[in-house]
């Protein structure tokens, strides 16, 4: 019985911390970073402000954890979409589409990202979180492209492959912003189709090869 009890306690601690992060994000979405006070976050989570100190040293650490949660969600979902067990072409296609469609393209996510972005120049921890997620996305893109070119029998140097990955990440970032800010302007699948066509052009493929 003792091991089971310890396992339950660990899960409960993790869940409570996650609840506090979600409450932090809710408060930021409603009131902005400055308006999201520790007291407001505690009320939203249904705990005392004192209990928050058990999980976080202060508001700065809570904000950092919240930003990490936002960035991880944006990075991990597309990577998960490009799961193993498919052809390299299919995995690359899924990765691209996942980056420019819901739930990654989401107005709430954009507003949270925008609220945090100003901290990158003044807070080294925020900058490190951003860098970590960018590198994770870039590494995933490089691996997908390397597999894709190998599957096609196309010789591409590591330097060229990295250059493609950087360009594609920039392309996807722009389309993500467009799709989130003005999603009502696009027909169903229009943005995803445009993304695939743009990737084909950048990689010098024939039209429709990733469709």
C-alpha positions as CSV (number, residue, x, y, z in Angstrom):
1,X,0.0,0.0,0.0
2,X,2.9,2.4,0.7
3,X,4.2,2.6,-2.8
4,X,0.7,3.2,-4.2
5,X,0.3,6.1,-1.7
6,X,3.6,7.7,-2.8
7,X,2.7,7.4,-6.4
8,X,-0.6,9.2,-5.8
9,X,1.1,12.0,-3.9
10,X,3.5,12.6,-6.8
11,X,0.6,12.7,-9.3
12,X,-1.3,15.1,-7.1
13,X,1.7,17.5,-6.8
14,X,2.1,17.5,-10.5
15,X,-1.5,18.1,-11.2
16,X,-1.7,20.9,-8.8
17,X,1.3,22.6,-10.4
18,X,-0.3,22.2,-13.8
19,X,-3.5,23.7,-12.5
20,X,-1.6,26.8,-11.3
21,X,0.1,27.1,-14.7
22,X,-3.3,26.9,-16.4
23,X,-4.7,29.5,-14.0
24,X,-1.8,31.8,-14.7
25,X,-2.5,31.5,-18.5
26,X,-6.2,32.2,-17.9
27,X,-5.4,35.3,-16.0
28,X,-2.8,36.6,-18.5
29,X,-5.3,36.0,-21.3
30,X,-7.9,38.1,-19.4
31,X,-5.8,40.8,-17.8
32,X,-2.3,40.7,-19.4
33,X,0.9,40.0,-17.6
34,X,0.8,43.1,-15.4
35,X,-2.8,42.5,-14.4
36,X,-2.3,38.8,-13.6
37,X,-1.4,39.0,-9.9
38,X,-0.5,36.2,-7.6
39,X,-3.8,36.7,-5.7
40,X,-5.8,36.6,-8.9
41,X,-4.1,33.5,-10.0
42,X,-4.7,31.9,-6.6
43,X,-8.4,32.7,-6.7
44,X,-8.7,31.3,-10.2
45,X,-7.0,28.1,-9.1
46,X,-9.0,27.9,-5.9
47,X,-6.0,27.9,-3.6
48,X,-4.4,30.4,-1.2
49,X,-1.6,32.7,-2.3
50,X,0.6,31.0,0.4
51,X,0.2,27.6,-1.3
52,X,1.5,29.0,-4.5
53,X,4.9,29.5,-2.8
54,X,5.1,25.8,-2.3
55,X,5.4,25.4,-6.1
56,X,6.9,28.7,-7.3
57,X,9.3,31.1,-5.7
58,X,7.3,34.1,-7.1
59,X,5.4,35.5,-10.0
60,X,8.4,35.6,-12.3
61,X,8.9,31.8,-12.0
62,X,5.1,31.3,-12.6
63,X,5.3,33.4,-15.7
64,X,8.3,31.5,-16.9
65,X,6.5,28.1,-16.4
66,X,3.5,29.5,-18.2
67,X,5.5,30.7,-21.2
68,X,7.2,27.3,-21.4
69,X,3.8,25.6,-21.4
70,X,2.6,27.9,-24.3
71,X,5.8,27.3,-26.3
72,X,5.9,23.5,-25.7
73,X,2.3,23.3,-26.9
74,X,3.2,25.0,-30.1
75,X,6.3,22.9,-30.7
76,X,5.2,19.4,-29.5
77,X,1.9,19.1,-31.3
78,X,3.4,19.3,-34.8
79,X,6.3,17.0,-33.8
80,X,3.8,14.5,-32.5
81,X,1.8,14.7,-35.7
82,X,4.9,13.6,-37.7
83,X,5.0,10.3,-35.9
84,X,7.1,7.3,-36.8
85,X,5.7,4.5,-39.0
86,X,4.9,6.6,-42.1
87,X,6.8,7.5,-45.1
88,X,9.1,10.5,-44.8
89,X,6.9,12.4,-47.3
90,X,3.8,11.8,-45.2
91,X,5.5,12.8,-42.0
92,X,6.8,16.0,-43.5
93,X,3.4,16.8,-44.8
94,X,1.7,16.2,-41.4
95,X,4.3,18.4,-39.7
96,X,3.7,21.3,-42.0
97,X,-0.1,21.1,-41.8
98,X,-0.1,20.8,-38.0
99,X,1.9,24.0,-37.7
100,X,-0.7,26.1,-39.7
101,X,-4.0,24.6,-38.5
102,X,-5.9,24.3,-35.2
103,X,-5.1,23.8,-32.4
104,X,-1.7,25.3,-33.1
105,X,-3.3,28.2,-34.9
106,X,-5.4,29.5,-32.0
107,X,-6.3,33.2,-31.1
108,X,-5.7,32.5,-27.4
109,X,-2.3,31.0,-28.0
110,X,-1.4,34.0,-30.2
111,X,-2.5,36.5,-27.5
112,X,-0.5,34.7,-24.8
113,X,2.6,34.5,-27.1
114,X,2.3,38.2,-27.8
115,X,2.0,39.0,-24.1
116,X,5.2,37.1,-23.4
117,X,7.3,38.1,-26.4
118,X,8.4,41.5,-25.0
119,X,10.1,39.7,-22.1
120,X,12.6,38.0,-24.4
121,X,14.9,41.0,-24.6
122,X,14.9,41.7,-20.9
123,X,14.7,38.2,-19.2
124,X,17.3,35.6,-19.9
125,X,15.1,32.8,-18.8
126,X,12.4,33.7,-21.3
127,X,15.0,34.0,-24.0
128,X,16.3,30.6,-23.1
129,X,12.8,29.0,-23.3
130,X,12.2,30.6,-26.7
131,X,15.6,29.4,-27.9
132,X,15.0,25.9,-26.6
133,X,11.7,25.6,-28.4
134,X,13.0,27.1,-31.7
135,X,15.9,24.7,-31.7
136,X,13.5,21.8,-31.0
137,X,11.4,22.8,-34.0
138,X,14.4,23.4,-36.2
139,X,16.0,20.0,-35.2
140,X,12.7,18.2,-36.0
141,X,12.5,20.0,-39.4
142,X,16.1,19.1,-40.2
143,X,15.5,15.4,-39.4
144,X,12.2,15.3,-41.4
145,X,13.9,16.9,-44.4
146,X,17.0,14.6,-44.2
147,X,14.6,11.5,-44.2
148,X,12.6,13.0,-47.0
149,X,15.6,13.6,-49.3
150,X,17.0,10.2,-48.5
151,X,13.7,8.6,-49.3
152,X,13.8,10.4,-52.7
153,X,17.4,9.5,-53.3
154,X,18.4,13.1,-53.5
155,X,21.8,14.1,-52.3
156,X,21.7,17.1,-50.0
157,X,24.5,18.3,-47.8
158,X,24.0,19.0,-44.0
159,X,24.5,22.7,-44.6
160,X,21.9,22.8,-47.4
161,X,19.5,20.7,-45.4
162,X,19.9,23.1,-42.4
163,X,19.3,26.1,-44.8
164,X,16.1,24.5,-46.0
165,X,15.0,23.9,-42.4
166,X,15.6,27.5,-41.4
167,X,13.7,28.8,-44.4
168,X,10.8,26.5,-43.9
169,X,10.5,27.4,-40.2
170,X,10.4,31.1,-41.2
171,X,7.7,30.3,-43.8
172,X,5.6,28.3,-41.3
173,X,5.9,31.1,-38.6
174,X,4.5,33.6,-41.1
175,X,1.6,31.4,-42.1
176,X,0.9,30.5,-38.5
177,X,0.6,34.2,-37.7
178,X,-1.6,34.8,-40.7
179,X,-3.8,31.8,-40.0
180,X,-4.3,32.8,-36.4
181,X,-4.9,36.5,-36.9
182,X,-7.2,36.3,-40.0
183,X,-8.5,32.7,-40.0
184,X,-11.9,33.9,-41.3
185,X,-10.3,35.0,-44.6
186,X,-9.3,31.5,-45.6
187,X,-11.4,28.7,-46.9
188,X,-11.2,25.3,-45.3
189,X,-7.7,23.8,-46.0
190,X,-6.7,26.9,-48.0
191,X,-3.9,27.8,-45.7
192,X,-2.6,24.3,-45.4
193,X,-2.7,23.9,-49.1
194,X,-0.8,27.2,-49.6
195,X,1.8,26.0,-47.0
196,X,2.4,22.8,-48.9
197,X,2.6,24.6,-52.2
198,X,5.1,27.0,-50.7
199,X,7.2,24.2,-49.3
200,X,7.2,22.4,-52.6
201,X,8.5,25.6,-54.3
202,X,11.2,26.2,-51.7
203,X,12.4,22.6,-51.9
204,X,12.2,22.8,-55.7
205,X,9.7,20.0,-56.0
206,X,7.0,19.5,-58.6
207,X,3.6,21.0,-57.7
208,X,1.5,18.5,-55.8
209,X,4.3,16.2,-54.6
210,X,3.4,16.9,-51.0
211,X,-0.3,17.2,-51.5
